[in-house]
Amino acid sequence: MEFIDLKSQYEASRELINRRIQTVLDHGQYIMGPEVAELEARLAQYTGARHCITVASGTEALVISLMALGIKPGDEVITTPFSFIATAEAIVLLGATPVFVDIDRSTCNLAPSLIEEKLTPRTRAIMPVSLFGQPADMDEINAIAKRHGLAVIEDAAQSFGANYRGKKSCNLSTVGCTSFFPSKPLGCYGDGGAIFTSDDQLAGSMREIRVHGQSRRYVHTRIGVGGRMDTLQCAIVLAKLERFEWELEQRAKVAARYDALLSGRIGLVGRMPERTSVYAQYTAVVEERERIQAALHAADVPTAVHYPVPIHMQPAYAHLSSADACPVAREMAAKVLSLPMGPYLSAESAHTVAATLLSAAGVALPGVADETELPRGTAAAPVLP
């Protein structure tokens, strides 16, 4: 069993992916080739944002966004301590200071009710993370930002494709950033990412920043980076877009199978109304995680922990906050356990994962009568020509 089955995904789209790659090899425009503009247009249309700017990685998306917003040394950016390190790293790389606000115990997303007490005259932006595939409480966060004249950057590295009150993740705030790391719901075969905004001026700045601050060839009007997403990776994402909605449907079915077996029997990361998740991870909340994880490993069930150490407790960031800050983040870091997830995970495999987890936790598996109500096997993947 794979934690994320990229091999089956490739087999289902092999011909289209190979054709897209061959087209790039034939025209030879490996940097800023036509597939870059094509992908940006497709993704902007998908999200509803006016602009999409593809970049070299999800981390680069955050860095370029902060640069375009003018974040500089001495500024502060409100963010979560419960995320991959890149969220805070992007802030620190520009000399600014991440100010960590604790999370909601149910969703593990940034708790809006705690933001305003952390604001200072140096606060310039809020960077929530749409963790595990579910958007954060963006309306509440945007309202706080509006009251205080702040920008909001949604770190949507895990939530591209999710819906929030009629809008798409990445088009919920001043700026949205995502990642196309291979394990993401929409991934390439290397590093890649994208920035979304409907602000024309910001979009123009971001396009210049990603090409070394260049407004036209050899004219550099601002400080920039080498932040382009290469043409081959854009071509792969274009191929994967053809079946993306189908894959999201299958992820939701896998989650429903897990829910039917686990909900009410073991702790789960909560999901909020008026939004969807793309289930970048399906995450349980357990006591004695190390023991349970070892039992799953012994049964050949792969797991992962997202994330075992909150950012504010990482050695490189510990000076920014006291170790006893953000108690909910510290609690959840000791309990979360991500299970195999993906559009190609069969009903039988999901049952095996859930049964093994429940057994390790000392909880009885639902009876046969309960199982008859489960969504049945994963639909056959349409093989694209």
Short mmCIF file of the C-alpha atoms (twelve columns), coordinates in Angstrom:
data_MODEL
# 
_entry.id   MODEL 
# 
loop_
_atom_site.group_PDB 
_atom_site.id 
_atom_site.type_symbol 
_atom_site.label_atom_id 
_atom_site.label_alt_id 
_atom_site.label_comp_id 
_atom_site.label_asym_id 
_atom_site.label_seq_id 
_atom_site.Cartn_x 
_atom_site.Cartn_y 
_atom_site.Cartn_z 
_atom_site.pdbx_PDB_model_num 
ATOM 1   C CA . MET A 1   0.000   0.000  0.000   1 
ATOM 2   C CA . GLU A 2   1.270   3.469  -0.916  1 
ATOM 3   C CA . PHE A 3   0.771   6.474  1.342   1 
ATOM 4   C CA . ILE A 4   0.152   8.471  -1.869  1 
ATOM 5   C CA . ASP A 5   -0.141  6.393  -5.038  1 
ATOM 6   C CA . LEU A 6   1.482   8.475  -7.769  1 
ATOM 7   C CA . LYS A 7   2.205   5.418  -9.933  1 
ATOM 8   C CA . SER A 8   -1.464  4.613  -10.523 1 
ATOM 9   C CA . GLN A 9   -2.155  8.262  -11.222 1 
ATOM 10  C CA . TYR A 10  0.540   8.318  -13.884 1 
ATOM 11  C CA . GLU A 11  -0.711  5.090  -15.488 1 
ATOM 12  C CA . ALA A 12  -4.208  6.547  -15.853 1 
ATOM 13  C CA . SER A 13  -2.881  9.627  -17.691 1 
ATOM 14  C CA . ARG A 14  0.261   8.155  -19.218 1 
ATOM 15  C CA . GLU A 15  -0.509  8.988  -22.837 1 
ATOM 16  C CA . LEU A 16  -1.555  12.564 -22.185 1 
ATOM 17  C CA . ILE A 17  1.369   13.269 -19.848 1 
ATOM 18  C CA . ASN A 18  3.871   11.753 -22.273 1 
ATOM 19  C CA . ARG A 19  2.375   13.696 -25.168 1 
ATOM 20  C CA . ARG A 20  2.580   16.952 -23.242 1 
ATOM 21  C CA . ILE A 21  6.210   16.289 -22.323 1 
ATOM 22  C CA . GLN A 22  7.092   15.349 -25.898 1 
ATOM 23  C CA . THR A 23  5.589   18.581 -27.180 1 
ATOM 24  C CA . VAL A 24  7.941   20.543 -24.944 1 
ATOM 25  C CA . LEU A 25  10.898  18.439 -26.043 1 
ATOM 26  C CA . ASP A 26  9.963   19.109 -29.648 1 
ATOM 27  C CA . HIS A 27  9.650   22.898 -29.396 1 
ATOM 28  C CA . GLY A 28  12.560  23.218 -26.954 1 
ATOM 29  C CA . GLN A 29  11.280  26.267 -25.036 1 
ATOM 30  C CA . TYR A 30  12.130  24.918 -21.615 1 
ATOM 31  C CA . ILE A 31  11.868  28.266 -19.820 1 
ATOM 32  C CA . MET A 32  8.706   30.376 -20.218 1 
ATOM 33  C CA . GLY A 33  7.458   28.234 -23.085 1 
ATOM 34  C CA . PRO A 34  3.844   28.397 -24.319 1 
ATOM 35  C CA . GLU A 35  2.653   25.888 -21.706 1 
ATOM 36  C CA . VAL A 36  3.425   28.415 -18.973 1 
ATOM 37  C CA . ALA A 37  0.948   30.970 -20.275 1 
ATOM 38  C CA . GLU A 38  -1.569  28.215 -21.063 1 
ATOM 39  C CA . LEU A 39  -1.428  26.854 -17.525 1 
ATOM 40  C CA . GLU A 40  -1.711  30.310 -15.979 1 
ATOM 41  C CA . ALA A 41  -4.824  31.034 -18.037 1 
ATOM 42  C CA . ARG A 42  -6.393  27.679 -17.113 1 
ATOM 43  C CA . LEU A 43  -5.682  28.062 -13.411 1 
ATOM 44  C CA . ALA A 44  -6.904  31.658 -13.262 1 
ATOM 45  C CA . GLN A 45  -10.142 30.588 -14.919 1 
ATOM 46  C CA . TYR A 46  -10.488 27.664 -12.523 1 
ATOM 47  C CA . THR A 47  -10.120 29.782 -9.390  1 
ATOM 48  C CA . GLY A 48  -11.872 32.895 -10.650 1 
ATOM 49  C CA . ALA A 49  -8.848  35.063 -9.840  1 
ATOM 50  C CA . ARG A 50  -7.885  37.657 -12.436 1 
ATOM 51  C CA . HIS A 51  -4.232  36.639 -12.457 1 
ATOM 52  C CA . CYS A 52  -2.198  33.478 -11.998 1 
ATOM 53  C CA . ILE A 53  1.596   33.654 -11.880 1 
ATOM 54  C CA . THR A 54  3.351   30.281 -11.954 1 
ATOM 55  C CA . VAL A 55  6.545   30.054 -9.916  1 
ATOM 56  C CA . ALA A 56  9.294   27.595 -9.033  1 
ATOM 57  C CA . SER A 57  7.711   26.223 -5.839  1 
ATOM 58  C CA . GLY A 58  5.104   26.849 -3.189  1 
ATOM 59  C CA . THR A 59  7.792   28.429 -1.037  1 
ATOM 60  C CA . GLU A 60  8.780   30.758 -3.860  1 
ATOM 61  C CA . ALA A 61  5.114   31.694 -4.214  1 
ATOM 62  C CA . LEU A 62  5.067   32.888 -0.609  1 
ATOM 63  C CA . VAL A 63  8.380   34.741 -0.889  1 
ATOM 64  C CA . ILE A 64  7.423   36.531 -4.103  1 
ATOM 65  C CA . SER A 65  4.018   37.472 -2.679  1 
ATOM 66  C CA . LEU A 66  5.597   38.996 0.410   1 
ATOM 67  C CA . MET A 67  8.142   40.850 -1.724  1 
ATOM 68  C CA . ALA A 68  5.391   42.248 -3.961  1 
ATOM 69  C CA . LEU A 69  3.519   43.452 -0.868  1 
ATOM 70  C CA . GLY A 70  6.629   45.282 0.265   1 
ATOM 71  C CA . ILE A 71  7.237   43.222 3.403   1 
ATOM 72  C CA . LYS A 72  10.645  44.223 4.777   1 
ATOM 73  C CA . PRO A 73  12.875  43.893 7.847   1 
ATOM 74  C CA . GLY A 74  11.081  45.061 10.978  1 
ATOM 75  C CA . ASP A 75  7.630   44.116 9.690   1 
ATOM 76  C CA . GLU A 76  5.503   41.442 11.337  1 
ATOM 77  C CA . VAL A 77  3.284   38.849 9.695   1 
ATOM 78  C CA . ILE A 78  0.644   36.944 11.656  1 
ATOM 79  C CA . THR A 79  0.698   33.229 10.881  1 
ATOM 80  C CA . THR A 80  0.189   29.757 12.291  1 
ATOM 81  C CA . PRO A 81  2.783   27.647 14.091  1 
ATOM 82  C CA . PHE A 82  1.123   24.463 12.798  1 
ATOM 83  C CA . SER A 83  2.252   24.136 9.204   1 
ATOM 84  C CA . PHE A 84  5.192   23.091 7.079   1 
ATOM 85  C CA . ILE A 85  8.218   25.249 7.811   1 
ATOM 86  C CA . ALA A 86  7.981   27.124 4.490   1 
ATOM 87  C CA . THR A 87  5.137   29.290 5.806   1 
ATOM 88  C CA . ALA A 88  7.325   30.981 8.419   1 
ATOM 89  C CA . GLU A 89  10.518  30.551 6.410   1 
ATOM 90  C CA . ALA A 90  9.278   32.851 3.655   1 
ATOM 91  C CA . ILE A 91  8.651   35.608 6.206   1 
ATOM 92  C CA . VAL A 92  12.037  35.240 7.879   1 
ATOM 93  C CA . LEU A 93  13.899  35.200 4.563   1 
ATOM 94  C CA . LEU A 94  12.752  38.781 3.986   1 
ATOM 95  C CA . GLY A 95  13.909  39.880 7.420   1 
ATOM 96  C CA . ALA A 96  10.371  40.159 8.756   1 
ATOM 97  C CA . THR A 97  9.104   38.443 11.904  1 
ATOM 98  C CA . PRO A 98  6.453   35.704 11.976  1 
ATOM 99  C CA . VAL A 99  4.077   36.227 14.887  1 
ATOM 100 C CA . PHE A 100 2.508   32.908 15.787  1 
ATOM 101 C CA . VAL A 101 -1.184  32.682 16.644  1 
ATOM 102 C CA . ASP A 102 -2.576  29.430 18.026  1 
ATOM 103 C CA . ILE A 103 -4.877  27.129 16.115  1 
ATOM 104 C CA . ASP A 104 -8.439  25.892 16.394  1 
ATOM 105 C CA . ARG A 105 -8.434  22.490 18.087  1 
ATOM 106 C CA . SER A 106 -11.030 21.043 15.712  1 
ATOM 107 C CA . THR A 107 -9.618  22.017 12.315  1 
ATOM 108 C CA . CYS A 108 -5.966  22.775 13.174  1 
ATOM 109 C CA . ASN A 109 -6.322  25.996 11.170  1 
ATOM 110 C CA . LEU A 110 -5.436  29.462 12.482  1 
ATOM 111 C CA . ALA A 111 -7.926  30.642 15.127  1 
ATOM 112 C CA . PRO A 112 -9.295  34.058 14.028  1 
ATOM 113 C CA . SER A 113 -10.459 34.927 17.551  1 
ATOM 114 C CA . LEU A 114 -6.835  35.080 18.705  1 
ATOM 115 C CA . ILE A 115 -5.439  37.281 15.945  1 
ATOM 116 C CA . GLU A 116 -6.227  40.803 17.127  1 
ATOM 117 C CA . GLU A 117 -4.469  40.422 20.470  1 
ATOM 118 C CA . LYS A 118 -1.247  39.752 18.552  1 
ATOM 119 C CA . LEU A 119 -1.449  42.806 16.285  1 
ATOM 120 C CA . THR A 120 1.076   45.622 16.735  1 
ATOM 121 C CA . PRO A 121 1.914   48.780 14.764  1 
ATOM 122 C CA . ARG A 122 4.453   46.639 12.876  1 
ATOM 123 C CA . THR A 123 1.908   44.096 11.615  1 
ATOM 124 C CA . ARG A 124 1.665   44.198 7.825   1 
ATOM 125 C CA . ALA A 125 -0.100  40.998 6.803   1 
ATOM 126 C CA . ILE A 126 -1.872  37.828 7.921   1 
ATOM 127 C CA . MET A 127 -0.861  34.484 6.412   1 
ATOM 128 C CA . PRO A 128 -3.327  31.699 7.289   1 
ATOM 129 C CA . VAL A 129 -2.741  28.150 6.057   1 
ATOM 130 C CA . SER A 130 -5.571  26.087 4.603   1 
ATOM 131 C CA . LEU A 131 -4.299  22.951 6.297   1 
ATOM 132 C CA . PHE A 132 -4.967  19.359 5.233   1 
ATOM 133 C CA . GLY A 133 -6.965  20.586 2.224   1 
ATOM 134 C CA . GLN A 134 -9.656  22.642 4.018   1 
ATOM 135 C CA . PRO A 135 -9.742  26.451 3.780   1 
ATOM 136 C CA . ALA A 136 -9.221  28.406 6.964   1 
ATOM 137 C CA . ASP A 137 -11.906 30.777 8.314   1 
ATOM 138 C CA . MET A 138 -11.142 33.257 5.560   1 
ATOM 139 C CA . ASP A 139 -14.147 35.571 5.945   1 
ATOM 140 C CA . GLU A 140 -13.342 36.192 9.590   1 
ATOM 141 C CA . ILE A 141 -9.645  36.657 8.821   1 
ATOM 142 C CA . ASN A 142 -10.369 39.026 5.933   1 
ATOM 143 C CA . ALA A 143 -12.669 41.075 8.150   1 
ATOM 144 C CA . ILE A 144 -9.918  41.505 10.748  1 
ATOM 145 C CA . ALA A 145 -7.453  42.451 8.022   1 
ATOM 146 C CA . LYS A 146 -9.830  45.025 6.584   1 
ATOM 147 C CA . ARG A 147 -10.349 46.665 9.978   1 
ATOM 148 C CA . HIS A 148 -6.606  47.051 10.414  1 
ATOM 149 C CA . GLY A 149 -5.525  47.742 6.837   1 
ATOM 150 C CA . LEU A 150 -3.622  44.470 6.398   1 
ATOM 151 C CA . ALA A 151 -3.039  42.181 3.420   1 
ATOM 152 C CA . VAL A 152 -4.050  38.519 3.617   1 
ATOM 153 C CA . ILE A 153 -2.010  35.784 1.939   1 
ATOM 154 C CA . GLU A 154 -3.719  32.389 1.906   1 
ATOM 155 C CA . ASP A 155 -1.110  29.644 2.042   1 
ATOM 156 C CA . ALA A 156 -3.140  27.184 -0.003  1 
ATOM 157 C CA . ALA A 157 -0.334  24.722 -0.671  1 
ATOM 158 C CA . GLN A 158 -2.651  21.892 0.425   1 
ATOM 159 C CA . SER A 159 -6.061  23.205 -0.622  1 
ATOM 160 C CA . PHE A 160 -6.074  23.990 -4.352  1 
ATOM 161 C CA . GLY A 161 -9.492  22.915 -5.643  1 
ATOM 162 C CA . ALA A 162 -11.351 23.370 -2.344  1 
ATOM 163 C CA . ASN A 163 -14.474 25.516 -2.155  1 
ATOM 164 C CA . TYR A 164 -15.298 28.136 0.455   1 
ATOM 165 C CA . ARG A 165 -18.717 29.795 0.502   1 
ATOM 166 C CA . GLY A 166 -19.039 29.729 -3.267  1 
ATOM 167 C CA . LYS A 167 -15.443 30.652 -4.093  1 
ATOM 168 C CA . LYS A 168 -12.296 28.667 -4.738  1 
ATOM 169 C CA . SER A 169 -9.321  28.433 -2.435  1 
ATOM 170 C CA . CYS A 170 -6.540  30.698 -3.809  1 
ATOM 171 C CA . ASN A 171 -9.167  33.330 -4.660  1 
ATOM 172 C CA . LEU A 172 -10.298 34.149 -1.118  1 
ATOM 173 C CA . SER A 173 -8.014  37.030 -0.156  1 
ATOM 174 C CA . THR A 174 -5.495  39.604 -1.379  1 
ATOM 175 C CA . VAL A 175 -3.194  36.820 -2.544  1 
ATOM 176 C CA . GLY A 176 -3.417  33.037 -2.665  1 
ATOM 177 C CA . CYS A 177 -0.423  30.740 -3.036  1 
ATOM 178 C CA . THR A 178 -0.289  27.049 -3.858  1 
ATOM 179 C CA . SER A 179 2.235   24.297 -4.437  1 
ATOM 180 C CA . PHE A 180 2.503   21.649 -7.143  1 
ATOM 181 C CA . PHE A 181 4.861   19.449 -5.139  1 
ATOM 182 C CA . PRO A 182 4.299   15.871 -6.412  1 
ATOM 183 C CA . SER A 183 2.310   14.726 -3.369  1 
ATOM 184 C CA . LYS A 184 -0.213  17.585 -3.557  1 
ATOM 185 C CA . PRO A 185 -3.720  16.913 -4.910  1 
ATOM 186 C CA . LEU A 186 -2.590  18.677 -8.102  1 
ATOM 187 C CA . GLY A 187 1.125   18.013 -8.408  1 
ATOM 188 C CA . CYS A 188 3.876   18.074 -10.987 1 
ATOM 189 C CA . TYR A 189 6.949   15.821 -11.162 1 
ATOM 190 C CA . GLY A 190 9.323   18.181 -9.415  1 
ATOM 191 C CA . ASP A 191 8.879   21.541 -7.758  1 
ATOM 192 C CA . GLY A 192 6.318   24.106 -8.863  1 
ATOM 193 C CA . GLY A 193 3.792   26.558 -7.518  1 
ATOM 194 C CA . ALA A 194 1.485   29.423 -8.364  1 
ATOM 195 C CA . ILE A 195 0.303   32.781 -7.043  1 
ATOM 196 C CA . PHE A 196 -3.226  34.109 -7.533  1 
ATOM 197 C CA . THR A 197 -4.491  37.667 -7.185  1 
ATOM 198 C CA . SER A 198 -7.058  39.985 -8.708  1 
ATOM 199 C CA . ASP A 199 -4.895  43.047 -8.006  1 
ATOM 200 C CA . ASP A 200 -3.374  44.154 -11.323 1 
ATOM 201 C CA . GLN A 201 -0.530  46.064 -9.723  1 
ATOM 202 C CA . LEU A 202 0.475   43.180 -7.466  1 
ATOM 203 C CA . ALA A 203 0.342   40.765 -10.386 1 
ATOM 204 C CA . GLY A 204 2.648   42.979 -12.423 1 
ATOM 205 C CA . SER A 205 5.118   43.203 -9.558  1 
ATOM 206 C CA . MET A 206 5.056   39.436 -9.045  1 
ATOM 207 C CA . ARG A 207 5.751   38.749 -12.704 1 
ATOM 208 C CA . GLU A 208 8.786   41.021 -12.574 1 
ATOM 209 C CA . ILE A 209 10.049  39.622 -9.269  1 
ATOM 210 C CA . ARG A 210 9.971   36.009 -10.513 1 
ATOM 211 C CA . VAL A 211 12.353  36.953 -13.356 1 
ATOM 212 C CA . HIS A 212 15.040  38.702 -11.315 1 
ATOM 213 C CA . GLY A 213 13.035  41.916 -11.045 1 
ATOM 214 C CA . GLN A 214 13.116  42.362 -14.812 1 
ATOM 215 C CA . SER A 215 10.523  44.587 -16.520 1 
ATOM 216 C CA . ARG A 216 12.026  43.889 -19.946 1 
ATOM 217 C CA . ARG A 217 15.147  42.083 -21.066 1 
ATOM 218 C CA . TYR A 218 18.169  43.297 -19.078 1 
ATOM 219 C CA . VAL A 219 16.156  46.086 -17.445 1 
ATOM 220 C CA . HIS A 220 15.768  45.332 -13.738 1 
ATOM 221 C CA . THR A 221 13.351  47.699 -12.035 1 
ATOM 222 C CA . ARG A 222 13.160  45.925 -8.652  1 
ATOM 223 C CA . ILE A 223 14.925  43.286 -6.594  1 
ATOM 224 C CA . GLY A 224 13.826  39.856 -7.751  1 
ATOM 225 C CA . VAL A 225 14.561  36.147 -7.706  1 
ATOM 226 C CA . GLY A 226 14.966  33.325 -10.193 1 
ATOM 227 C CA . GLY A 227 11.489  32.017 -9.508  1 
ATOM 228 C CA . ARG A 228 10.069  30.664 -12.758 1 
ATOM 229 C CA . MET A 229 8.238   27.359 -13.044 1 
ATOM 230 C CA . ASP A 230 9.794   25.502 -15.952 1 
ATOM 231 C CA . THR A 231 7.835   24.581 -19.037 1 
ATOM 232 C CA . LEU A 232 8.021   20.802 -18.529 1 
ATOM 233 C CA . GLN A 233 6.433   21.036 -15.094 1 
ATOM 234 C CA . CYS A 234 3.679   23.289 -16.430 1 
ATOM 235 C CA . ALA A 235 3.020   20.737 -19.165 1 
ATOM 236 C CA . ILE A 236 2.627   17.965 -16.575 1 
ATOM 237 C CA . VAL A 237 0.160   20.000 -14.524 1 
ATOM 238 C CA . LEU A 238 -1.813  20.771 -17.677 1 
ATOM 239 C CA . ALA A 239 -2.091  17.034 -18.342 1 
ATOM 240 C CA . LYS A 240 -3.159  16.305 -14.779 1 
ATOM 241 C CA . LEU A 241 -5.800  19.035 -14.883 1 
ATOM 242 C CA . GLU A 242 -7.806  16.917 -17.320 1 
ATOM 243 C CA . ARG A 243 -8.778  14.483 -14.576 1 
ATOM 244 C CA . PHE A 244 -8.411  16.737 -11.530 1 
ATOM 245 C CA . GLU A 245 -12.124 17.101 -10.745 1 
ATOM 246 C CA . TRP A 246 -12.614 13.337 -11.026 1 
ATOM 247 C CA . GLU A 247 -9.706  12.798 -8.643  1 
ATOM 248 C CA . LEU A 248 -11.185 15.246 -6.129  1 
ATOM 249 C CA . GLU A 249 -14.443 13.285 -6.246  1 
ATOM 250 C CA . GLN A 250 -12.551 10.076 -5.527  1 
ATOM 251 C CA . ARG A 251 -10.666 11.684 -2.640  1 
ATOM 252 C CA . ALA A 252 -14.007 12.689 -1.148  1 
ATOM 253 C CA . LYS A 253 -15.244 9.093  -1.487  1 
ATOM 254 C CA . VAL A 254 -12.162 7.753  0.274   1 
ATOM 255 C CA . ALA A 255 -12.726 10.284 3.059   1 
ATOM 256 C CA . ALA A 256 -16.374 9.186  3.323   1 
ATOM 257 C CA . ARG A 257 -15.257 5.567  3.726   1 
ATOM 258 C CA . TYR A 258 -12.863 6.545  6.485   1 
ATOM 259 C CA . ASP A 259 -15.546 8.699  8.108   1 
ATOM 260 C CA . ALA A 260 -18.048 5.842  8.140   1 
ATOM 261 C CA . LEU A 261 -15.582 3.549  9.891   1 
ATOM 262 C CA . LEU A 262 -13.797 5.998  12.185  1 
ATOM 263 C CA . SER A 263 -16.122 8.865  13.065  1 
ATOM 264 C CA . GLY A 264 -17.303 8.644  16.658  1 
ATOM 265 C CA . ARG A 265 -14.794 5.892  17.369  1 
ATOM 266 C CA . ILE A 266 -11.529 7.789  17.087  1 
ATOM 267 C CA . GLY A 267 -10.569 11.451 16.979  1 
ATOM 268 C CA . LEU A 268 -10.496 13.139 13.577  1 
ATOM 269 C CA . VAL A 269 -9.552  16.597 12.357  1 
ATOM 270 C CA . GLY A 270 -12.861 18.418 12.026  1 
ATOM 271 C CA . ARG A 271 -14.415 19.810 8.874   1 
ATOM 272 C CA . MET A 272 -16.451 22.990 8.852   1 
ATOM 273 C CA . PRO A 273 -19.698 23.786 6.990   1 
ATOM 274 C CA . GLU A 274 -19.861 25.925 3.848   1 
ATOM 275 C CA . ARG A 275 -16.523 24.654 2.590   1 
ATOM 276 C CA . THR A 276 -15.015 21.519 1.113   1 
ATOM 277 C CA . SER A 277 -11.708 19.764 1.583   1 
ATOM 278 C CA . VAL A 278 -9.510  18.288 -1.128  1 
ATOM 279 C CA . TYR A 279 -8.074  15.935 1.501   1 
ATOM 280 C CA . ALA A 280 -4.421  16.604 0.889   1 
ATOM 281 C CA . GLN A 281 -4.236  14.540 4.074   1 
ATOM 282 C CA . TYR A 282 -6.811  12.570 6.024   1 
ATOM 283 C CA . THR A 283 -5.756  13.035 9.620   1 
ATOM 284 C CA . ALA A 284 -6.722  11.241 12.795  1 
ATOM 285 C CA . VAL A 285 -6.125  12.584 16.311  1 
ATOM 286 C CA . VAL A 286 -4.903  9.861  18.654  1 
ATOM 287 C CA . GLU A 287 -3.397  9.326  22.057  1 
ATOM 288 C CA . GLU A 288 -0.215  7.232  22.259  1 
ATOM 289 C CA . ARG A 289 0.602   8.092  18.671  1 
ATOM 290 C CA . GLU A 290 4.017   6.433  18.580  1 
ATOM 291 C CA . ARG A 291 2.601   3.099  19.713  1 
ATOM 292 C CA . ILE A 292 -0.305  3.275  17.269  1 
ATOM 293 C CA . GLN A 293 1.933   4.351  14.410  1 
ATOM 294 C CA . ALA A 294 4.273   1.437  15.132  1 
ATOM 295 C CA . ALA A 295 1.336   -0.993 15.040  1 
ATOM 296 C CA . LEU A 296 0.236   0.368  11.674  1 
ATOM 297 C CA . HIS A 297 3.788   0.124  10.365  1 
ATOM 298 C CA . ALA A 298 4.007   -3.502 11.509  1 
ATOM 299 C CA . ALA A 299 0.841   -4.184 9.474   1 
ATOM 300 C CA . ASP A 300 2.406   -2.506 6.404   1 
ATOM 301 C CA . VAL A 301 0.084   0.496  6.650   1 
ATOM 302 C CA . PRO A 302 2.074   3.674  5.901   1 
ATOM 303 C CA . THR A 303 1.393   6.825  7.899   1 
ATOM 304 C CA . ALA A 304 2.853   10.309 8.303   1 
ATOM 305 C CA . VAL A 305 2.771   13.068 10.891  1 
ATOM 306 C CA . HIS A 306 1.887   16.560 9.697   1 
ATOM 307 C CA . TYR A 307 3.500   18.079 11.781  1 
ATOM 308 C CA . PRO A 308 5.402   16.650 14.775  1 
ATOM 309 C CA . VAL A 309 7.016   19.888 16.000  1 
ATOM 310 C CA . PRO A 310 5.246   23.282 15.814  1 
ATOM 311 C CA . ILE A 311 7.280   25.924 14.014  1 
ATOM 312 C CA . HIS A 312 7.700   28.080 17.104  1 
ATOM 313 C CA . MET A 313 9.469   25.136 18.782  1 
ATOM 314 C CA . GLN A 314 11.853  24.426 15.910  1 
ATOM 315 C CA . PRO A 315 15.492  25.241 16.763  1 
ATOM 316 C CA . ALA A 316 15.809  27.918 14.078  1 
ATOM 317 C CA . TYR A 317 12.615  29.687 15.197  1 
ATOM 318 C CA . ALA A 318 12.533  29.130 18.951  1 
ATOM 319 C CA . HIS A 319 13.866  32.627 19.681  1 
ATOM 320 C CA . LEU A 320 10.707  34.137 18.201  1 
ATOM 321 C CA . SER A 321 8.329   32.772 20.814  1 
ATOM 322 C CA . SER A 322 8.292   31.078 24.182  1 
ATOM 323 C CA . ALA A 323 8.174   27.295 24.123  1 
ATOM 324 C CA . ASP A 324 4.907   27.245 26.079  1 
ATOM 325 C CA . ALA A 325 3.121   29.528 23.588  1 
ATOM 326 C CA . CYS A 326 0.402   28.141 21.311  1 
ATOM 327 C CA . PRO A 327 -0.685  25.262 23.587  1 
ATOM 328 C CA . VAL A 328 -3.235  23.855 21.130  1 
ATOM 329 C CA . ALA A 329 -0.620  23.590 18.390  1 
ATOM 330 C CA . ARG A 330 1.673   21.781 20.804  1 
ATOM 331 C CA . GLU A 331 -1.115  19.410 21.796  1 
ATOM 332 C CA . MET A 332 -2.125  18.589 18.237  1 
ATOM 333 C CA . ALA A 333 1.485   18.108 17.137  1 
ATOM 334 C CA . ALA A 334 1.658   15.230 19.615  1 
ATOM 335 C CA . LYS A 335 -1.577  13.601 18.420  1 
ATOM 336 C CA . VAL A 336 -2.123  14.021 14.670  1 
ATOM 337 C CA . LEU A 337 -1.585  11.011 12.413  1 
ATOM 338 C CA . SER A 338 -2.186  11.149 8.657   1 
ATOM 339 C CA . LEU A 339 -3.495  8.031  6.912   1 
ATOM 340 C CA . PRO A 340 -3.060  6.885  3.298   1 
ATOM 341 C CA . MET A 341 -5.146  9.090  1.016   1 
ATOM 342 C CA . GLY A 342 -5.604  9.536  -2.697  1 
ATOM 343 C CA . PRO A 343 -7.990  8.990  -5.586  1 
ATOM 344 C CA . TYR A 344 -6.629  5.489  -6.271  1 
ATOM 345 C CA . LEU A 345 -6.972  4.098  -2.744  1 
ATOM 346 C CA . SER A 346 -9.450  1.233  -2.991  1 
ATOM 347 C CA . ALA A 347 -12.360 0.627  -0.643  1 
ATOM 348 C CA . GLU A 348 -10.636 -2.534 0.536   1 
ATOM 349 C CA . SER A 349 -7.425  -0.657 1.362   1 
ATOM 350 C CA . ALA A 350 -9.334  2.066  3.201   1 
ATOM 351 C CA . HIS A 351 -11.095 -0.634 5.232   1 
ATOM 352 C CA . THR A 352 -7.747  -2.246 6.071   1 
ATOM 353 C CA . VAL A 353 -6.285  1.076  7.204   1 
ATOM 354 C CA . ALA A 354 -9.288  1.905  9.380   1 
ATOM 355 C CA . ALA A 355 -9.519  -1.586 10.862  1 
ATOM 356 C CA . THR A 356 -5.821  -1.615 11.724  1 
ATOM 357 C CA . LEU A 357 -6.029  1.849  13.291  1 
ATOM 358 C CA . LEU A 358 -9.056  0.935  15.392  1 
ATOM 359 C CA . SER A 359 -7.458  -2.318 16.507  1 
ATOM 360 C CA . ALA A 360 -4.276  -0.505 17.531  1 
ATOM 361 C CA . ALA A 361 -6.370  2.011  19.469  1 
ATOM 362 C CA . GLY A 362 -8.365  -0.745 21.168  1 
ATOM 363 C CA . VAL A 363 -11.650 0.244  19.518  1 
ATOM 364 C CA . ALA A 364 -14.091 -2.228 18.001  1 
ATOM 365 C CA . LEU A 365 -14.559 -2.214 14.240  1 
ATOM 366 C CA . PRO A 366 -18.106 -1.407 13.062  1 
ATOM 367 C CA . GLY A 367 -20.221 -4.429 12.265  1 
ATOM 368 C CA . VAL A 368 -21.192 -5.658 8.830   1 
ATOM 369 C CA . ALA A 369 -24.498 -3.782 8.987   1 
ATOM 370 C CA . ASP A 370 -22.600 -0.525 9.290   1 
ATOM 371 C CA . GLU A 371 -20.295 -1.382 6.410   1 
ATOM 372 C CA . THR A 372 -23.166 -1.936 3.977   1 
ATOM 373 C CA . GLU A 373 -23.754 1.803  4.102   1 
ATOM 374 C CA . LEU A 374 -20.238 2.645  2.947   1 
ATOM 375 C CA . PRO A 375 -19.632 4.064  -0.529  1 
ATOM 376 C CA . ARG A 376 -18.480 1.161  -2.663  1 
ATOM 377 C CA . GLY A 377 -15.227 0.702  -4.592  1 
ATOM 378 C CA . THR A 378 -13.382 3.515  -6.301  1 
ATOM 379 C CA . ALA A 379 -14.791 4.201  -9.739  1 
ATOM 380 C CA . ALA A 380 -12.609 3.108  -12.628 1 
ATOM 381 C CA . ALA A 381 -10.276 5.896  -13.607 1 
ATOM 382 C CA . PRO A 382 -10.976 7.205  -17.085 1 
ATOM 383 C CA . VAL A 383 -7.826  6.569  -19.103 1 
ATOM 384 C CA . LEU A 384 -7.193  9.686  -21.123 1 
ATOM 385 C CA . PRO A 385 -6.133  9.338  -24.766 1 
# 
